[in-house]
Amino acid sequence: MSETTTTAATATGATGERLLEVDDVTIKFGGLTALDSVTFDIKRGEILGLIGPNGAGKTTCFNVMTGVYRATSGEVRLDGAPLGKLKKYEITKLGMARTFQNIRLFKTMTVLENVMVGADANSKVGFLNALFRTPLHRRTESAAKARARELLDLVGIRADENELASNLSYGDQRRLEIARAMATEPKLLCLDEPAAGFNPAEKQRLMELIRKVRDAGYTVLLIEHDMRLVMGVTDRIVVLEFGRKIAEGTPAEVRENPAVIAAYLGVEEDDDAAS
């Protein structure tokens, strides 16, 4: 990865500063409280894990952050900017990108074209420039193609750039989705269950990729059920249960937290003790 590419992701602030703030967020659906006064932050340059048992509110929190849901009360801020009234595409432009539990690629487009679609999110080339293929449009398209190839190199599928996305293996489709999200040049990259359906070897490669993404200058939020992956790759972890935050800390701190063991890790802890 070039120095220019890394700088693009980190130029807006110093590592360790608060990048995203979830401040006292509550969301209710009728009589159900899905999130109850949840507060945490994500620091620039870290990998933060958001975990909890099924129904804990992880995906709801993720959807509030990315503009799918509106909080009933509280606020989410990215680099100090409130996100509550913004549309999803506006949040993307502000610097937050996400992947999905269910892969959402353009299956009839090539691998390279899929990543270039991500780059279009921040394109300043107007319709007429594109229609008449002006010099500005050609320069912009050339730069987007070069950037897309850098990202395909990073995720390890550059050799497949001319393949249709539908022809990739399941694991490589996940890698392509991550590359496409990174093409929007996010300050924060949000990964929603990226290891779903992976075997142990693929999970190990995913851990290595997430570290490479962070080392390239990106901040990462990871929602994931696989505890070995979460414990092995994150810097800090936030734990939810029944819509409330019950713990926050380093992987070692969270693993030893009695509330977390009872809520989420109890079976795994018992398995370890029995082995």
C-alpha positions as CSV (number, residue, x, y, z in Angstrom):
1,M,0.0,0.0,0.0
2,S,1.4,3.4,-0.9
3,E,2.0,6.1,1.5
4,T,-0.5,8.3,-0.3
5,T,-3.2,5.6,0.2
6,T,-2.6,5.3,3.9
7,T,-2.5,9.0,4.4
8,A,-6.0,9.3,2.8
9,A,-7.5,7.3,5.6
10,T,-5.6,9.0,8.5
11,A,-5.2,12.6,7.6
12,T,-8.2,13.9,9.5
13,G,-6.8,13.2,13.0
14,A,-4.3,11.5,15.2
15,T,-4.4,7.8,16.3
16,G,-6.1,7.5,19.7
17,E,-8.5,10.4,19.3
18,R,-12.2,9.7,19.6
19,L,-13.6,9.1,16.1
20,L,-17.1,7.9,16.7
21,E,-19.2,8.6,19.8
22,V,-22.4,6.7,20.7
23,D,-23.9,8.9,23.4
24,D,-26.7,7.6,25.6
25,V,-28.5,6.1,22.6
26,T,-32.0,4.6,23.1
27,I,-34.2,3.1,20.4
28,K,-37.7,1.8,20.9
29,F,-39.9,-0.2,18.5
30,G,-43.4,0.2,19.9
31,G,-43.2,-1.2,23.5
32,L,-39.8,-2.9,22.9
33,T,-36.6,-1.2,24.0
34,A,-34.0,-2.5,21.6
35,L,-31.2,-0.2,22.9
36,D,-31.3,1.3,26.4
37,S,-29.0,4.3,27.0
38,V,-25.9,2.8,25.3
39,T,-22.7,4.8,25.4
40,F,-19.3,4.0,24.0
41,D,-16.7,5.4,21.6
42,I,-14.4,4.2,18.9
43,K,-10.9,5.6,18.8
44,R,-9.1,6.5,15.6
45,G,-6.8,3.7,14.5
46,E,-8.2,0.9,16.6
47,I,-10.2,-2.3,16.0
48,L,-13.3,-2.3,18.3
49,G,-15.4,-5.4,18.7
50,L,-19.2,-5.1,19.4
51,I,-20.4,-8.4,20.8
52,G,-23.3,-10.0,22.7
53,P,-25.6,-12.9,22.6
54,N,-28.4,-13.2,20.0
55,G,-30.9,-10.4,20.6
56,A,-28.4,-8.2,22.5
57,G,-28.9,-5.2,20.2
58,K,-25.6,-5.4,18.2
59,T,-27.2,-5.1,14.8
60,T,-29.7,-2.5,16.0
61,C,-26.8,-0.4,17.3
62,F,-25.0,-0.9,14.0
63,N,-28.1,0.2,12.1
64,V,-28.5,3.4,14.2
65,M,-24.9,4.3,13.5
66,T,-25.2,3.8,9.8
67,G,-28.5,5.6,9.3
68,V,-30.8,2.6,8.8
69,Y,-32.7,3.4,12.1
70,R,-33.3,6.7,13.9
71,A,-32.5,6.8,17.6
72,T,-35.4,7.5,19.9
73,S,-33.1,9.5,22.1
74,G,-29.3,10.1,22.4
75,E,-26.9,10.9,19.6
76,V,-24.2,9.3,17.4
77,R,-21.3,11.6,16.2
78,L,-18.6,10.9,13.7
79,D,-15.6,13.2,14.0
80,G,-17.9,15.5,16.1
81,A,-20.7,15.7,13.4
82,P,-24.1,14.4,14.6
83,L,-25.5,11.7,12.3
84,G,-29.1,11.5,13.5
85,K,-30.7,13.5,10.7
86,L,-28.5,12.3,7.9
87,K,-29.4,9.9,5.2
88,K,-27.4,6.7,4.6
89,Y,-25.5,8.1,1.6
90,E,-24.7,11.3,3.5
91,I,-23.2,9.2,6.3
92,T,-21.1,7.4,3.7
93,K,-19.9,10.7,2.3
94,L,-19.0,11.8,5.9
95,G,-16.8,8.8,6.3
96,M,-18.5,5.7,7.4
97,A,-18.8,2.5,5.3
98,R,-20.2,-0.9,6.1
99,T,-20.4,-4.5,4.9
100,F,-23.5,-6.7,5.5
101,Q,-24.2,-10.1,7.1
102,N,-25.6,-11.1,3.7
103,I,-23.2,-10.3,0.9
104,R,-24.5,-7.6,-1.4
105,L,-22.4,-7.4,-4.5
106,F,-23.3,-6.6,-8.1
107,K,-23.0,-10.2,-9.2
108,T,-23.1,-9.5,-13.0
109,M,-20.3,-6.9,-12.8
110,T,-16.6,-7.7,-12.6
111,V,-14.6,-7.6,-9.4
112,L,-12.8,-4.4,-10.5
113,E,-16.1,-2.7,-11.4
114,N,-17.6,-3.6,-8.0
115,V,-14.8,-1.8,-6.3
116,M,-15.0,1.2,-8.6
117,V,-18.7,1.5,-7.7
118,G,-17.5,2.2,-4.1
119,A,-15.2,4.9,-5.4
120,D,-18.2,6.6,-7.1
121,A,-19.6,7.4,-3.7
122,N,-17.2,10.4,-3.4
123,S,-17.0,11.3,-7.1
124,K,-17.4,15.0,-7.9
125,V,-17.8,14.4,-11.7
126,G,-21.2,15.5,-12.8
127,F,-23.6,13.8,-15.2
128,L,-22.6,15.8,-18.3
129,N,-18.9,15.1,-17.7
130,A,-19.7,11.4,-17.6
131,L,-22.1,11.5,-20.6
132,F,-19.5,13.2,-22.8
133,R,-16.5,11.5,-21.3
134,T,-14.7,14.7,-20.8
135,P,-11.0,14.8,-19.8
136,L,-12.0,15.3,-16.2
137,H,-14.2,12.2,-16.4
138,R,-11.4,10.1,-17.9
139,R,-8.9,11.3,-15.3
140,T,-11.3,10.5,-12.5
141,E,-12.1,7.1,-13.9
142,S,-8.4,6.3,-14.4
143,A,-7.7,7.3,-10.8
144,A,-10.6,5.2,-9.5
145,K,-9.4,2.2,-11.4
146,A,-5.9,2.5,-10.0
147,R,-7.3,2.9,-6.5
148,A,-9.6,-0.1,-7.0
149,R,-6.6,-2.2,-8.0
150,E,-4.6,-1.1,-4.9
151,L,-7.5,-2.3,-2.7
152,L,-7.8,-5.6,-4.5
153,D,-4.1,-6.0,-3.9
154,L,-4.7,-5.3,-0.2
155,V,-7.5,-7.9,0.2
156,G,-5.7,-10.4,-1.9
157,I,-7.9,-10.8,-5.0
158,R,-6.2,-8.6,-7.6
159,A,-5.7,-11.6,-9.9
160,D,-9.5,-11.9,-10.2
161,E,-10.2,-8.3,-11.2
162,N,-11.8,-9.3,-14.5
163,E,-13.9,-12.1,-13.1
164,L,-17.6,-11.7,-12.5
165,A,-18.3,-11.2,-8.8
166,S,-20.6,-14.2,-9.0
167,N,-17.7,-16.5,-10.0
168,L,-15.7,-15.8,-6.8
169,S,-15.6,-18.2,-3.9
170,Y,-17.7,-17.2,-0.9
171,G,-14.7,-16.1,1.0
172,D,-13.4,-14.0,-1.8
173,Q,-16.8,-12.4,-2.2
174,R,-16.5,-11.3,1.4
175,R,-13.0,-9.8,0.6
176,L,-14.5,-8.0,-2.4
177,E,-17.2,-6.5,-0.3
178,I,-14.6,-5.2,2.2
179,A,-12.6,-3.7,-0.7
180,R,-15.7,-2.0,-2.1
181,A,-16.5,-0.5,1.3
182,M,-12.9,0.7,1.6
183,A,-13.1,2.4,-1.9
184,T,-15.4,5.0,-0.3
185,E,-12.3,6.2,1.7
186,P,-14.0,5.7,5.1
187,K,-12.8,7.1,8.4
188,L,-14.6,4.1,10.0
189,L,-15.1,0.7,8.4
190,C,-17.9,-1.3,9.9
191,L,-17.8,-5.1,9.4
192,D,-21.1,-6.9,10.1
193,E,-20.5,-10.6,10.7
194,P,-17.6,-10.9,8.2
195,A,-16.7,-14.4,9.2
196,A,-20.2,-15.9,8.8
197,G,-19.9,-19.2,6.9
198,F,-16.1,-19.3,7.1
199,N,-14.2,-22.4,8.1
200,P,-11.3,-22.1,10.6
201,A,-8.6,-21.5,7.9
202,E,-10.7,-18.7,6.3
203,K,-11.3,-17.1,9.7
204,Q,-7.5,-17.0,10.3
205,R,-7.0,-15.3,6.9
206,L,-9.8,-12.9,7.8
207,M,-8.0,-11.9,11.0
208,E,-4.9,-11.2,9.0
209,L,-6.8,-9.1,6.6
210,I,-8.5,-7.0,9.3
211,R,-5.1,-6.3,10.8
212,K,-3.8,-5.3,7.4
213,V,-6.8,-2.9,6.9
214,R,-6.1,-1.3,10.3
215,D,-2.4,-1.0,9.5
216,A,-3.2,0.7,6.2
217,G,-4.7,3.5,8.3
218,Y,-8.4,2.6,8.8
219,T,-10.4,2.4,12.0
220,V,-12.5,-0.8,12.2
221,L,-15.7,-1.7,14.0
222,L,-16.3,-5.5,14.1
223,I,-19.6,-7.2,14.9
224,E,-18.9,-10.9,15.1
225,H,-20.2,-14.0,16.8
226,D,-16.9,-16.0,16.6
227,M,-15.2,-15.3,20.0
228,R,-11.8,-16.6,18.9
229,L,-11.7,-14.2,16.1
230,V,-12.9,-11.2,18.2
231,M,-10.5,-12.0,21.0
232,G,-7.7,-12.5,18.6
233,V,-8.0,-9.3,16.5
234,T,-9.6,-6.5,18.5
235,D,-8.0,-3.8,20.7
236,R,-11.1,-3.2,22.8
237,I,-14.5,-4.8,23.1
238,V,-18.0,-3.5,24.0
239,V,-20.5,-6.1,25.2
240,L,-24.3,-5.7,24.9
241,E,-27.0,-7.8,26.6
242,F,-30.7,-7.1,26.2
243,G,-30.0,-3.7,24.6
244,R,-27.7,-2.5,27.5
245,K,-23.9,-2.2,27.7
246,I,-22.7,-4.6,30.4
247,A,-18.9,-4.4,29.8
248,E,-16.2,-2.6,28.0
249,G,-12.4,-3.2,27.9
250,T,-9.5,-5.1,26.4
251,P,-10.1,-8.6,25.2
252,A,-8.4,-9.9,28.4
253,E,-10.5,-7.7,30.6
254,V,-13.7,-8.7,28.9
255,R,-12.9,-12.4,28.9
256,E,-12.5,-12.3,32.7
257,N,-15.6,-10.2,33.3
258,P,-18.2,-12.3,35.3
259,A,-21.1,-10.5,33.6
260,V,-19.8,-11.4,30.2
261,I,-19.0,-15.0,31.1
262,A,-22.6,-15.4,32.4
263,A,-24.2,-13.6,29.4
264,Y,-22.1,-14.7,26.5
265,L,-18.9,-16.7,27.2
266,G,-20.2,-19.1,29.8
267,V,-20.5,-22.1,27.5
268,E,-17.1,-21.5,26.0
269,E,-15.5,-21.0,29.4
270,D,-17.1,-24.3,30.6
271,D,-15.8,-26.1,27.5
272,D,-12.3,-24.8,28.1
273,A,-12.4,-26.0,31.7
274,A,-13.6,-29.4,30.7
275,S,-11.0,-29.9,28.0
